[in-house]
Amino acid sequence: MSEAIDRQSLEAKFGKVWSEEELAHEFIITAIIAPHVVARRRADDVVGTLEFTGQPPLYFNFQPNRGPE
């Protein structure tokens, strides 16, 4: 499956999708727990998780942590 098709299907299902380069501009990865990464969003320091694919590496479905309840 090509990146364009795979990316399009991920975007249709999850919204925003990032390549490795795009991800580096918007997030700082703090942990890898496959198939997820823990990341801090640079714009507002919100910590959350993203899912990722292996080939090609694409990151999607950012879920901010809700914090203690």
C-alpha positions as CSV (number, residue, x, y, z in Angstrom):
1,M,0.0,0.0,0.0
2,S,1.4,3.4,-0.9
3,E,1.9,6.2,1.6
4,A,-0.7,8.4,-0.1
5,I,-3.4,5.7,0.1
6,D,-2.4,4.6,3.6
7,R,-2.2,8.2,4.8
8,Q,-5.6,9.1,3.2
9,S,-7.3,6.1,4.9
10,L,-5.8,7.1,8.3
11,E,-6.9,10.7,7.8
12,A,-10.4,9.7,6.9
13,K,-10.7,7.6,10.1
14,F,-8.6,9.6,12.6
15,G,-8.1,13.1,11.3
16,K,-4.6,14.6,11.4
17,V,-1.7,12.3,10.4
18,W,2.0,13.2,10.8
19,S,5.1,11.9,9.0
20,E,8.2,11.6,11.1
21,E,9.4,15.0,10.0
22,E,6.0,16.6,10.6
23,L,5.8,15.0,14.0
24,A,9.2,16.4,15.1
25,H,7.9,19.9,14.4
26,E,4.8,19.5,16.6
27,F,5.7,17.0,19.3
28,I,8.5,15.8,21.5
29,I,8.4,12.0,21.8
30,T,9.1,10.9,25.4
31,A,8.5,7.1,25.2
32,I,7.7,4.4,22.7
33,I,5.3,1.7,23.8
34,A,4.5,0.0,20.5
35,P,2.1,0.6,18.8
36,H,1.9,3.9,20.7
37,V,4.2,6.8,21.5
38,V,3.9,9.2,24.4
39,A,4.4,12.7,23.2
40,R,4.4,16.3,24.5
41,R,2.8,18.8,22.1
42,R,5.2,21.7,21.6
43,A,2.5,24.4,21.2
44,D,0.9,24.0,24.6
45,D,2.9,21.3,26.5
46,V,-0.1,18.9,26.5
47,V,1.0,15.3,27.0
48,G,-0.8,12.4,25.2
49,T,-0.4,9.4,23.1
50,L,-0.3,8.7,19.3
51,E,-0.6,5.5,17.4
52,F,1.9,4.7,14.7
53,T,2.4,2.5,11.7
54,G,5.7,0.8,10.8
55,Q,6.1,1.2,7.0
56,P,5.8,4.0,6.2
57,P,6.1,5.5,9.6
58,L,3.0,7.6,10.1
59,Y,1.6,8.9,13.4
60,F,-2.1,9.5,14.1
61,N,-4.9,9.6,16.7
62,F,-3.4,12.0,19.2
63,Q,-5.2,11.5,22.5
64,P,-4.4,14.0,25.3
65,N,-4.0,12.6,28.8
66,R,-7.0,13.5,30.9
67,G,-5.0,13.7,34.1
68,P,-6.1,12.5,37.6
69,E,-9.8,12.4,38.2
